[in-house]
Every structure is written in structure tokens, then in C-alpha cells.
Amino acid sequence: MEIIRQQKEIEVFKTTDVLVVGGGPAGIGAAVAAARMGSSVILLEKRGYLGGNITACYVENANYFMAGTPFHSEGIYAEIEKGSKEKYGTDNIRECNPNAFNSEYLKVYLDEFLKDQGVELYFHAFVNETIVEDNKITAVVIQTKKGPLAIKAGVVIDATGDGDVAFGAGVPFEQGRDLDGLCQPGTVGLRFAGADVEMLSGSETDRLKEIGRDFKKRYRAGETGLKCRRQDLPFGRLTKGGQISYVNYACAYGIDPTDLSDVSRGEMECRQYIMEIYRYLKQNYEELRNIEIASIGPEIGFRDSRRIKGQYRLRIDDMRSGKMYDDVIAVYPGFYDMLAPDASMDGDGSLEGGGYEGHIYHPIEKDDSFQIPYRSLIPLNVKNLLTAGRCISADHVAESGIRAISACMLTGQAAGTAAALAVRSGADTDQVNIMELQECLRKQGVNIPYNQNSQNEKLQK
């Protein structure tokens, strides 16, 4: 393999207290929390807008699984959910998720919301390199049209989803399931226009759910003739104007989300699947006879990739048992959803020797919940780095619970608050006063319990 390394001087573009890399839910929560704690904050985003998978992949019905349960949105996520709806309204008429976002309105709202908090935003900023000296990140290098630029920060938060900053810093990571390293499939989102709203909303039941169930039955009977191996067909918003958003079908399997060739194949493959499901729905369901493709998601979205090794690896057994932690920074409903990397929908969804049989899905049961410890946000070997979102330290199945959009924002909110406390005190990220961090989060509207054994102000090694 031929290797070329060009040495060049890099301009220091900015210096800040807290640098957040990634403008999805985790990065938004981190940036807002740190700014409200009085830190100067820069947020870098690779796209031209904020919102992550909500806006790039049309995952607008983010908290649908909380409907009819004792759980509700909290913290900064609840604030955004309420504020965006109040300011820009909603055109969603599906009752199963009344709080679904309109992702186009949300893009505008998030611009305004973060600017109002004093967050300095930079779009189209791709992480190029992480510079580390004496186990501390001294700068993050981004690639721009004018060439590479360096940003220095007291604390860096990796909210990239793929753990790009931590990977660049040399932090060890896991990826995929234990059995074979395979990740869940990648999906390209889709919007239809022209659905018959009168027919879809005239039924006493949710007609889109019925169509999804009918499709699954036909697929399993071998009647569809479609190439995509996704066996079910969830739908998101239905608008007054006949638009169906978040058609969750086009899945590419066997993709490494960090591999250029794989991701390129996945993008093209998913667009072909979109065309086939479009034609199939038009031909087979009267309510969808006149649909047209309104838009195809601008990029493929992934459910998992790198999981950065941290001071505590959250396990699915921890979640199932309701394990409590002295350093809890978030409590989340006991919900997890892991699509089988091999597209199997059969089997009982159980763990067998580190592998999986079928689609592992666990809906919320009563008031079951799980806790996320702060240590899962602290990467190994780097003193001023935190992770947030789906790249925190967890096993593969546990990640399928923490990857939920509002869970990502909760871990981001905790990381941003902790980063601000670390900057204020001059401490490393693993020396933050835990009781102070928890009290700050409670004041921010986050449900942090007073665990029975929580007596230690600092983490026990």
C-alpha cells in the first residue's frame, strides 16, 4: 500500500472553552447545555443544517414509542419539541405520534435556537485530524474549502455518531455485533406526496399501520417480488396535504458505516429500493394510487457504528436488570430496537453466544427504565474528551436503546454540562464533581434520581 504524508502548517482558526463536533441531537444537547453554563461553545456540523438523523434521514416521529406510557420528553429535547411546534406549528394528522417534527421547520428552528443560546455554529466542517499531546486533545483539525483549519478547546465533545474525534485521538473502540462485527443496516429516508388523506384518515384504525402489516404478510409469503430484504414497512407523519414522511423501508445490509466503498454502495442500493417500493405501493393500495416521490433523504443514515471504549461499558444486562449507578446522568424508558444485520425477522430476538437471532425489539413495559452512567461518556486515555449519543461506551444491543434520538440528546446534555464544569474548575473530565453535575441536570429539567448508594462526590476507580 502506497502512503503519502504531506507536512504543512495549519492555521488556528478559533479557540473556545468547549468544542462540540456533530450537530445532531447529541451535539445540540451538548452545545446548548455548555453555553447555558457560561462556557464559550463552538459547534461543528458536516452538513449544512442541524438535526442529525431527524433532518437528514426524516426520523421525525422520534418519541413515538412513549405514547401511552408513563414516560415523556424531558430536558432540552422537551424544550425543542414544544418550542418548534409553538413557533412553526405542525401539519401532522396521525394520532399515534402527535409530537412528530416537521424536519424542514425544525432546521430553521434549530438555527435560531442555538444562536439564541450564544453557540457559535460552523457548517460544512469535516473532522480531518485530532491532535493529541500528553493524553490531551490540543486541537481538532477540520477540512474546509480553504484548506485545513485547527480549533483549540478546553474540552472536546464527540457527538459525531461514528466517534470520529475519539477515533482520531487513538481511543480504542468496538464496532458491530460480537459474532461477526456486522452493523445494523443503513437506511435512506423517503417522502411521498399525493396520498389520499380522506381514505387514510377515514378509518377507525390507523390505515398506514394496516398497510404496513399487510405488506409484511405479503413479503413473508413471498408475494412482493421486491429485492430489498427489509420485511416491514413503518410510516411516519401524515400531513393534511397528503404527504407521508419517514417511509422506513430502503435498507442496505452488510455495510460498514466507516468504509467509503460500503457507504457509496449503500447509498445507491437504497435509492433503487426506494423506486421499487414506490411502484409497489402505487400498484397495490388504493389510498396510495396517486403518490409521487416528494424527496429522497440527502444521505444514508446508520443505527450504529463505532462504540468508543470508556470507563464503563453499558451492557444490555444492565438495562434489563435496572442497574443503578452513583454517577447516573440519564434515565430512559426500557426500550430497545436492533434490526438484525442479516435481515432476519424470524427467531425470538434472544442473545446466543454473542450473536443474534432475528430482530431484537423490546417495547416499553409499564414503568421499566434504565440508567446511563457518566463513566460511559468518558473515553479511555484522553483527559479532555467526552462522547455523547450512539458512540458512547456500550455493547451492541445496549446501543440500540441509547441510540434513540431523545436519549442521544440526554447524553449530550450531560456531556455539555460536565464539560462546562470541567472548564470552570480546571479538572479533567473524569474528575468532575458528580453530585454537582447531577444537581445541575436536575435544575435543567432532567430526571436524575437520588440513588440509594450515591454518596461519593467523585468517581470511584
N, C-alpha and C positions, 0 to 999 in steps of 0.2 A: 504493500500500500504506500503510495507516494504521499508525503506530508509536506505542506508548505506553511511556514510560520513567518508572518511579516511583523516586525517590531516597529511600533510607532508611538509617538507621544499622543496622549488623549487629553482633551480639554476637560477640566472640571466645570461642568455646566451649572450645577446647583449644589448647595449644602443645606441639609434640613435636619430637624430632630428625628422625625420618623419618615421612612420611605416605605410606601406600600406598593407592591408590584402585583398588578392584577385588579381590574375594575369590575369584577363580578360581585355576587352577593357578599362573599367573604371580605374582599378588598374594600367594598363600600362600608361594611360594618366597621372594619378596622380603621379606615381613614376618618370617618365621622367621629368614632369614639375617641381617637387620639387627639383630634382637633378640639373636641369639646373639653378635653382635659388640659388644654392650654399649650399643646405641642404644635410646632410648625410641621406641616404634613405635605408631602408630595405623593400624588397617586399617579402611577404609570399604567396605561392600558394599551394593549397591542391593536385593538380595533379603533374605530372612530366614534365609539359610543360606549356608555356604561351598561351594566346589567348582566353581563355574562350570558349564561345559557337561557335566561329569561328572554333577552332581546335578540340574541344571535341564533337561538335554536327554538324560539317560540314556546318555551316551557312556562306558559303564563298561568296555568292553574296550579301554582306551586304548593299550596297547602290544602289541596282537595281532600287529602286523607284525614284531616282533622274534623271534617264535617260530621256532626252527630256524636262527637266525643267530648270529654271534659276539657280538652286542650284548645288553646287558641294562640294566635301570634303574640309575640312579646318583643320588647326591646326596640331597637332601631327598625327591625323588619315591620313591626306593627305600625310604627310611625310612618313608614314609607307606604305601606298598604293603605292606610287611612288617608294620608295626605295626597297621594296621587289620585285617588278616587274622588276626593273632595274638590281638587283643583281642576281635573280634566274629565271627570265623570267616567262612566262605563257604558259600553253598548252590549254587554254580555247578558243573555237572557236564559242561560242554563242554570237551573236552580241548584244543581249538585255542587257548584263552586261559585257562590255569588261574589267572592273576593278576587276572582281571576283578574290579572292585569291585562290591559291593552299595552303590548310591548312598545308600540310606536309612541304612545303618550308617555310611557314610562321613561323612554330615552330622554325626552325633554325635561320631565320632572327631575330626573336624577342629575342632569346638568345643573339645574337651578338649585337643587337641594344641597349638593356638595359645595358649590360655590358659596352658598349662604353660610356654610359651616367654616369657611375660610380654607378649604382644601385647595391646593394648587394642582391643577389637572394637566396631564400631558397625554394626548392620544398618539396612536401610531408609533409607539415606543416599544421596541422589541429588545428583550434582555439578550445581550451579547456575551457578557462575561461577568463573573463575580470575583472580585479581588479580595483575597484574604491574607492577613498578616497576623501572626501570633494568635490564631484562633478567633480573630475578629474580622468582620467584613469592613474593609476600609472604603470600598466604592463598588457600586453596581454600574456596569457599562451598558449603555443602550445603543442600538443601531438606529440612525435616523438618515434622512435624505442627504444631510450634510456630513454624514460620516458618524463615527462613534463619539459618544459623549459620556462623561462619568458623573455620577451623582453620589455624594457622600452623605452619610446619615449616622445618627447615634444608634438607632435600632432599625433593622430592616424586617419587614413582614412579607413573607412569601405567600401570596394569595393567588398564585398563577394556576392552580388546579393541578398542574403537572409537576409542581415542585422545581421549577426551572432555576430559581435563585439558589436553593439549597443544593441542587444537583451541581450547579456551577461552583459551589463552595466545597464540593467534595464530600458532602454528608451522605452516608450510606442510605439505601432505600430498598423497598420491596416493590414488586410490580406483578399484577395478575394473581391468579389463584395458586395455591401451593402445589397443586398437582402437576401443572404444566406451564404456568406463567401466563396463561391466556387471560385477557381482559374481557369485560363485558363489551357488547357490540357498540359501535358508534352509530349515531342517528343524524340524519339531515331532516330538519323540520319542514313543514309544508302548510300552506293556507289555501283553502278553496273559497271561491266566491260563487254565488248563484244557487245556493241551496234553497229548497222550498221551505221557508220558515213556517208557513201555516201548517204544512203537513208534519214537520218535525216537532212543532210545539203543540199540536192539536191532540196528541195522545196523553192519556193519564200517566203513562210511564215515560221514561227518558228514551225517546226513539233512537238517539245516537248510540246509547248503550245497547239497545236491542240489535242495531245493525252490527255493532262490534261483536256481540255474542254470536249472531248468525254467521258472520264472516269466519269466526274461529271454528265453528262447527263444520262449515263447508271446507275450510282448509284441512282440518284433520281427516275429513272424509276423502281428501284428495280431489276435490271438485273444482278448485280455483285455477289450477294450471299456472300459478304465479311462481316466479323464480326466487323471490325474497323468502328467507327462511323464518321471518317473523310470523308467528302464528296468531297473534291477536291484533286488535286494531282500536286502540284508545283514541278518543277525540277530546279536544279541549273546549275552548269558548265557542258558543254560537251567538252571532250578533243579530241585531234587529234587521240589518241589511242583508242577511243571508250568507255571511262569511263564517266558515268553520276554521278555527285556528288550532294549531298544535295537533296535527294529524300524525300520531306517533307510530309510524309504520316502517319507514325506509331504514333498515338496519344492515350494516356491514359487519360481518363476523371475521374473527381471526386477524384483527387489526391491532398493531402496536401503536398506541397514540403518540409515541415519541419518534416513530420511524417515518421519514419523509416519503418513501415509496408506498408504505402501507396506507398512510393518510391520504395520499393522492389517489390510490386505488379506491379507498372507501368513499371519497367524495363523488367520484364518477359512478361507482356502483350504486350508491344511494339515489342519485338522480335518475338512473334507469328504473329503479324500483318505484320511484315517485310516478313516473309515467305509466307504469303498469297498474298501480293501484288506482290512479286517476281514471284510466279507461275501464277498469273493472267496476268501480263504484258507479260510474255513469251508466253502465250497461245493466247493472243488477238491482239497483234500488231507485224506485220511482222518485223519492224525495231528493235524490242527488242527480237526476237525469240531466239537469242543465248546469251542473257545476263547471267551473273553469279554474285553472291554477292561477291564484292571485299572486303568490310568491313562493319561492323555494328558499329555505334558510341559507344565509350567506356562508355558513361553514358547518362542517360536521361537528357534532357535539359528542363528548365522551363522558361516560359514567365513572370511569376510574382509569388511573394510570400509575404514576409513581406515588408511593406512600413513604414519606420521609421518616426514617427511623428517629424516634425521640426518646425521651427519658421514661415514658410509659407507653406500651403498645396496647391500645384498647382492643379487647377481644370480644367476639360475639358472645362468649360465655359470660363476660362481664355484663353485657347488655341484657342477656336473658335472665340473669340472676338478680338484676337490680343493684349491683355492687355500688357502694357509696365511697366517696373519696374526700379526704381532708381538703384537697385543692380543687374541688368541683368548680367549674366555671360555666356550665350549662347543663340544663336538664331538658331532655327531649322525649317526645312520645315514643313508645316501643314499637316503632315501625321500621321495617327494612325491606328492601326490594332489590334483588340481584338477578338480572337476566342471565341465563345460562350462556357462557361463552360459546357453547357448541349448538345453540339454538334449540335445545331440547326443552319442551314444555311438559314432558312426562316425568315420572318419578315423584318422590314425596318431598323433594326440596331439602333433604337431610344432608348433613356433613358425613362424608365417608372417606376416611383416610386422607383428608386434606383436599379431596375433590368434591364435586357436587353432582347431584343427580336431579336435573330439572331446574325449574325456575324457583328460586328461594324467595318466598314472599310471606311477610308476616304483617297483617293489618293490626291496627291498634285494638287492644283488648282491654276494656274497662279503663282503668287509670294507670296501666303499666307504663313505665318510663325508664330511661337510662340516663346515667350521668357521664359527663365528659370531663376528665381531669386536666388541669393546666399543664401537667407534665407531658401530655400528648402533643402539645403545641410547641414544646421546646426541643429543637433538633439536637442531635449529638454533636459535640466537638466545636460548636460555634457559639460564642458568648453573647452576641448581639443580634441573633436571628430568631424569629418566631415563624411558625407556619399557621395557616388558617384555611378552613374549607376542606375539600376532599383529600388534600395531600397530607393531612396530619398523620401521626403515628397510630396505625390501626391495622388489624388483619383484614383480609379481603371481604369477608361478609360483614364485619362491623362497619367497614367503609360504606356499605350500601345503605346504612342508616344515617351516617353523618353527612353523606353527600346531598341529602335533601336541602333545598335552597335556603329555607329559613334556618336550618341547622348550621349551614355554612356561614350565614350572617351572624349567628350567635357566637361561633368560634372566632369570627373576625372581630366582633365587638369586644370579646375578651382579650384578644391579641392586641388590639389597638389601645385598650385601657392599660394593659400590662406594659406595653411599650412606652406609653407616656409616663407611667410610674417609674420605669427603669431610667428613662432620660432625666426625670426630675431628681432622682436620688443618686444617679451615677452608678447604679447597680447593674450587674449582668442580668440577663433575662431570667436565669434560674434562681436569682436571689431576690426577686420581687416579693414584697410582703403580701402573703396570700390573703390574710384576713382583710387587709386594706383593699386589695383587688376585688375580693368578693363583695365588700361593702359598697364599693364604687359601682359595681354591676347592679346590685340591688337598687341603688338610687337611680339607675338608668332604666329601670323597669324590667330587669331580667330576674327570673325566678331562681334564686340561689338559696338552697335550704341551709339551715344551720345543722350540719351533720353532727351526730352524737359525739363522735371522737375528734371533731375538728378543734383541736386546742393549739396546734403548732402554727406560729406565725410564718415560719419558713419551711420549705420542703425538707422532709427527712430523707437523707441519702441512704 
